[in-house]
């Protein structure tokens, strides 16, 4: 999805929830679209050179999450990171470094994705749980921390 198309779609989704697409929210969406992998509020604040006050950044993240534009990932050491929803990024998984907290997006092949989905469905069925989606986060140490 092109950048203008992304912003049009975000604006449409927010409008459906009766929410305005403010300049601050657009800045947050652009920062998430320009980065690789989920980022914390502190990382977004730094990436946007502090152009959005921290309190506004958190409010924007909450509004964008409520509208289904961003999703939170609750990671190592209690740190929450945010990324654009899969309708924009496509289905993917994460490598999470338990030392530095970095999160890298990874895509796996179709065969591997089918195997993961089959395993998720099997686990859900065993628990009599209706599975609607899955997220795979693999924890370990990144190449910089090894």
Secondary structure, 3 states (H helix, E strand, C coil): CCHHHHHHHHHHHHHHCCCCCCHHHHHHHHHHHHCCCCECHHHHHHHCCCCCCHHHHHHHHHHHHHCCCEEEEECHHHCEEEEECHHHHCCCEEEEECCCCCEEEECCCHHHHHHHHHHHHHHHHHCCCCCCCCCCEEEECCCCCC
